[in-house]
Amino acid sequence: MVRFHVTGRREVWESVQIAVEEDRRIQGSSRKLSGHARLCVLSYNLYTVLNIPHDPVALEEHFQDDDEGPVSNHGYMPYLNKYILDKVKEGMFDKEKFDDLCWMMTSKKNFNMAAQRLSERDCFKLFCLFNLLSEDRYPLVMIPEEVEYLLKKICTAMNQEWDGKPLDALICLDPTGQDEGLSIWSFLEHMSEGHLLRVTNAEAFSLALDEVFLEMYHNVLKRGYMWKKGHVRRNWTERWFVLKPSSIEYYVCEDLKDKRGQVKLDKNCVVEPVSDRDGKRCMFCVKTHNKTFEMSASDQRQKVEWIQAVQTALRLQTEGKSSLHHELKLKRRRQREHSRSARSSCSSQSSQSDDSNYQETEKTEKGKERQDLEIESIIQHARELEIRRREQEEKERRKQREVQLDLERQLKEAEMLRDSMKAEMQERAKEAEQQKKRIAELELTQQKLEAALNMEIQARLEEERARQELQRLLQAEEEKKKLFKLLQEQQALQSLSPVQPEACSGINDSTPSALYSASQELQHLQASRQRSHQHLEEVQEKLRNASQYVRHWNVQLNRLMTPINPGEHRTSLEHMCPKKEALASNEFIAKCKLKQEQDTPIAEDHDLRDLKEQMEAANLSDGSDDSEETPNGQM
């Protein structure tokens, strides 16, 4: 905690000065208040922010006005070092909260936020960065070299080219700033007014400042998305990684709300590149004493940057350092001191004789030439390395483009194959649906055909019974006709032969009644025959309809059993449609019925004609019988 002891004292110095001035003002205006009230409040807040255990009673005793306390005897800065900063433990407090306390206590008096263009959060970040880069003297100042370094970092984060003219113009207006530097409040004033950096987009400036703040203040060496291989499920998951000198933390996303774990780094850890596998590219691993963490970067450049950043963190761990930018700041300071000492030594040597000056100048020029040659060779070597790096990157990009094009081609082929398979599956599903529909229609048609066949069988049986009944009635009528004719002949013979009147009187009396009874029975048989004939016609009509239904459903069944495919040639029914006209379903059935009636067997028509002739003969005989019966009845 030596470094925080120095930086913490530097950051709290301004707050101490304000508290001392306020205590002097209060002590001079009112004797009722303690002379160290502001310092006491400041100390209490520091104890709270730094999580240092303290006794409020002892704290009050330290700030007594009796000139016997440690503050009165030795001053506040020794008290701050002994009772506060020496008790700070690393990792037990939030440094940003500590700086926020210092900012809150100093900004209200020295900085007017209402008149500034920058947001208060941006001003606070600049305040923290100023404290980080300021010199180790009081009051705190930041020399122009460090100001330029900070502004260049912000311009790089904004993808903006650095323009040093505003800073040079500001130094020309105030030459004292070249040697003494800028105070925190003048620095914030110039930044807000745009005298040091021209800001065209406030949002872009805030994002760039936040990136620089994370890198320099929070010691974030690198951050970004990478794929990480799990240790339990062995699957790959995308995480947001944050690399610091002591650890690699990974989160679900970049808002840093859901932390999933961290990799503790020490001097025994190793980072190595890994060959591509599991469908992942640009892989590397970080090996700790008990685990190996495998990660996959987005491209080759990110992989190299991550490996270099992890190597930097491991180097800091090996050297026992906790902040990269603190070491860079000390290095820049040593370089400036070395340059100043070189310039001072050159100025001291200029007071010697002309010969020694000439010789020294020659040596200096030779050394300078040699140094220039060395610098030129270093620059040339750096250029060659840069050219090779660019060629390697270009080669890697071409390779990546080829792989990407190949993957895109494979993806396109897979999509085309998927679309064709999908279309084929849809076609097969459509065919299966049609087959199901056809099978259902076949089953329904078969049921209809079976019902029509049953109806046709019933109609044929009924027709057979009607024909038998009609035949029986015709035979009975024929017998009655013969009997009636015999009785008529007997009656005629009796009327023509007068012999034996007594013997034939009994017969003459019974003959008219028998003749009348036979006539009645014959009429009854004729009526039954007519009804039977009408019933036969009805049964025949029903049979024709049933046969037509059977043929209709048989045609439907054959059509469904052998469907017409596209382009198939079928023989047209020219005998049914000689004019090749289009027929509706009812017209087709009517033509079929007409054709059936035309094709009915001739024997059937002959039997019907014989029946009609017999019925007409019977009707004629009935008429003759009736004409003969009337006079007999009268007799």
Protein Blocks (a to p, Z undefined) as FASTA:
>chain_A
ZZmmmmmmmmmmmmmmmmmmmmmmmmmmpmkbcfklmmmmmmmmmmmmnopacdfklmmm
mmcckopafklmnojklmmmmmmmmmpcghiacfklmmmmmmmmmmmmmocfklpmbdfk
lmmmmmmmmmmmmccbddddddfklmmmmmmmmmmmnopacdfklmmmmmmmmmmlmmno
pafklmmmmmmnopmbccfblklmmmmmmmmmmmmmnopabgcddddddfklopacdddd
dddfkbccddfblnomaccbdcdddfkbccdddddeehiahiaddddfkbccddddfblm
lmmmmmmmmmmmmmmmmnopabfklmmmmmmmmmmmmmmmmmmmmmmmmmmcfklmmmmm
mmmmmmmmmmmmmmmmmmmmmmmmmmmmmmmmmmmmmmmmmmmmmmmmmmmmmmmmmmmm
mmmmmmmmmmmmmmmmmmmmmmmmmmmmmmmmmmmmmmmmmmmmmmmmmmmmmmmmmmmm
mmmmmmmmmmmmmmmmmghkllmmmmmmmmmmmmmmmmmmmmmmmmmmmmmmmmmmmmmm
mmmmmmmmmmmmmmmmmmmmmccdehiacdddfklmmnopacdfklmmmmmmmmmmmmpc
fklmmmmmmmmmmmmmmmmmmmmmmmmmmmmmmZZ
